[in-house]
Amino acid sequence: MLLKLLPQETKINFLGMRKVAAVFSILLGIASIALFAVNSLNYGIDFQGGIEVEFGYEDKAVDIAAIRAVVTPLDMGDVSVKSVDDGNSALIRIERQPGGDQEQSDATKRVRDAFTAAMPDLEYRQGNIIGPVVSGELKRDGALAVTIAVLAVLVYIWFRFEWQFGIGAVIALVHDLVLTIGFFAITRLDFNLSIIAALLTIVGYSLNDTVVVYDRVRENIRKYRKMAMEDVLNLSLNQTLSRTVMTSVTTLLALFSLFFLGGEVIRGFTAAMIWGVVIGTYSSIFVASPLLMFFKIRREAMVLDEDDKDPTVDKSRPGQFSDI
């Protein structure tokens, strides 16, 4: 139904807006880096450290909502509660409290006393202090995971297409990641391991969108030998526009539902995904595609010898966008 509401044949001159889009992206990128340098990020428990306490039952599942209702009024900052041990235990993680190890131990005792008073049948299992060494390792591993993902994309696109496609896709992905970091720097949402997962998901989503466009570009380069490269790119973007819009809108509908109805636990993750889908769609159209012209993609490298004998290949048809 949604696809029928979209125009099937558009003639939007996307490449004609590439200079404005480039300035816009560069300004956003500089602003994001500046915000990160000045404000850094609002690191959550995973990266900042804190205390970790586990409670549970021997033979029945814990009520996560009841656990959260006890720990939230303690007003100890960022708190995460998750079910472990097949649902029989609850793992509570609380952000690092002001002070040294003694203050962390006092906070652990405060949590334990609160549960002893509110839920005396709940068994205390263990309490740990997450130090800066552990949180520093998580920062390093998270950055390494994102870097490896981007490099893997570069290799994949390079082998599947040409080097210009690989560089263009990677620049678009870095563009998306930098702007997402800027988004978290300005909104001050908690930045934790779930956001690293969101960043990796954004890489996959944006890459998929870019590959769809690049595949159509390669197909049209082979089909329209005499068409100007700008017209080929515009034609390819317009041909994939309905698919891009439909995919983004349906994904955003699900994400907005999770954002408003999914609760506080996944709000940061869904906020990152919403931003990532919007900025990923933008970069596929206004960053990844214009970069092919900037790097001067070679038409000869995309034309196969057997195309000369293919009757579907149009070697003389004028560009669809030549009159724009």
Long-range contacts (C-beta under 8 A, 24 or more apart in sequence): 2-246, 2-249, 2-250, 3-242, 3-246, 6-241, 6-242, 6-245, 6-246, 7-242, 8-242, 9-238, 10-238, 10-241, 10-242, 11-234, 11-238, 11-320, 11-321, 11-324, 12-234, 12-237, 12-238, 12-241, 13-234, 13-321, 13-324, 14-233, 14-234, 14-237, 14-238, 14-285, 14-286, 14-289, 15-230, 15-233, 15-234, 15-237, 15-289, 15-290, 15-293, 16-324, 17-286, 18-286, 18-290, 18-293, 21-286, 21-287, 21-290, 22-290, 25-175, 25-283, 25-286, 25-287, 28-179, 28-182, 29-175, 29-178, 29-179, 29-182, 31-182, 32-178, 32-179, 32-181, 32-182, 32-183, 32-185, 33-178, 33-182, 35-182, 35-185, 35-186, 36-181, 36-182, 36-185, 39-185, 39-186, 39-188, 40-185, 41-181, 41-184, 41-185, 41-191, 42-184, 42-188, 42-189, 42-190, 42-191, 43-135, 43-190, 43-191, 43-192, 44-78, 44-80, 44-95, 44-190, 44-191, 44-192, 44-193, 44-268, 45-78, 45-80, 45-93, 45-94, 45-95, 45-96, 45-130, 45-192, 46-135, 46-138, 46-192, 46-193, 47-135, 47-138, 47-139, 47-142, 47-191, 47-192, 48-95, 48-96, 48-135, 49-95, 49-96, 49-129, 49-130, 49-131, 49-132, 49-134, 49-135, 50-78, 50-93, 50-94, 50-95, 50-96, 50-97, 50-104, 50-129, 50-130, 51-93, 51-94, 51-96, 51-97, 51-104, 51-107, 51-108, 51-111, 51-127, 51-128, 51-129, 51-130, 52-91, 52-92, 52-93, 52-94, 52-127, 52-128, 52-129, 52-130, 53-91, 53-92, 53-94, 53-108, 53-111, 53-112, 53-124, 53-126, 53-127, 53-128, 54-84, 54-89, 54-90, 54-91, 54-92, 54-124, 54-125, 54-126, 54-127, 55-89, 55-90, 55-92, 55-115, 55-119, 55-122, 55-123, 55-124, 55-125, 56-85, 56-88, 56-89, 56-90, 56-122, 56-123, 56-125, 57-88, 57-89, 57-121, 57-122, 57-123, 58-88, 58-123, 59-88, 60-88, 61-87, 61-88, 62-87, 62-88, 62-89, 62-90, 62-122, 64-90, 66-119, 67-92, 70-114, 70-115, 70-118, 70-119, 71-111, 71-114, 74-110, 74-111, 74-114, 76-107, 76-110, 76-111, 78-190, 80-192, 80-265, 81-265, 89-125, 93-130, 96-130, 101-129, 104-129, 105-129, 138-193, 142-193, 142-196, 145-196, 145-200, 146-177, 146-196, 146-199, 146-200, 146-203, 149-200, 149-203, 150-174, 150-177, 150-203, 153-203, 153-207, 157-207, 157-211, 157-214, 160-211, 161-214, 161-218, 162-297, 162-298, 162-301, 162-302, 164-291, 164-292, 164-295, 164-296, 164-297, 164-298, 165-214, 165-292, 165-297, 167-291, 167-295, 168-210, 168-214, 168-287, 168-288, 168-289, 168-291, 168-292, 168-295, 169-207, 169-210, 169-211, 169-214, 169-288, 171-287, 171-288, 171-291, 172-206, 172-210, 172-283, 172-284, 172-287, 172-288, 172-291, 173-203, 173-206, 173-207, 173-283, 175-279, 175-283, 175-287, 176-202, 176-203, 176-206, 176-276, 176-279, 176-280, 176-283, 177-202, 177-203, 179-275, 179-279, 180-272, 180-275, 180-276, 180-279, 183-272, 183-275, 184-272, 187-271, 189-267, 189-268, 189-271, 189-272, 190-268, 191-268, 192-268, 194-266, 194-268, 194-269, 195-268, 195-269, 195-272, 197-269, 198-268, 198-269, 198-272, 198-273, 198-276, 199-272, 199-276, 201-273, 201-276, 202-272, 202-273, 202-276, 202-277, 202-280, 205-251, 205-276, 205-277, 205-280, 206-276, 206-280, 206-283, 206-284, 209-244, 209-247, 209-280, 209-281, 209-284, 210-283, 210-284, 210-288, 212-240, 212-243, 212-244, 213-237, 213-240, 213-244, 213-284, 213-285, 213-288, 213-289, 214-288, 216-240, 217-289, 217-292, 218-302, 221-297, 221-299, 221-302, 221-303, 222-302, 222-303, 222-304, 222-307, 222-313, 223-312, 223-313, 223-314, 224-314, 224-317, 224-319, 225-299, 225-303, 225-313, 225-314, 225-315, 225-316, 226-315, 226-316, 226-317, 226-318, 226-319, 227-317, 227-318, 227-319, 227-320, 228-319, 228-321, 228-322, 229-292, 229-293, 229-297, 229-299, 230-293, 230-321, 231-319, 231-320, 231-321, 231-322, 232-319, 233-289, 233-290, 233-292, 233-293, 234-320, 234-321, 234-324, 235-319, 235-320, 235-321, 236-289, 237-285, 237-289, 244-281, 244-284, 244-285, 248-277, 248-278, 248-281, 251-277, 252-277, 252-278
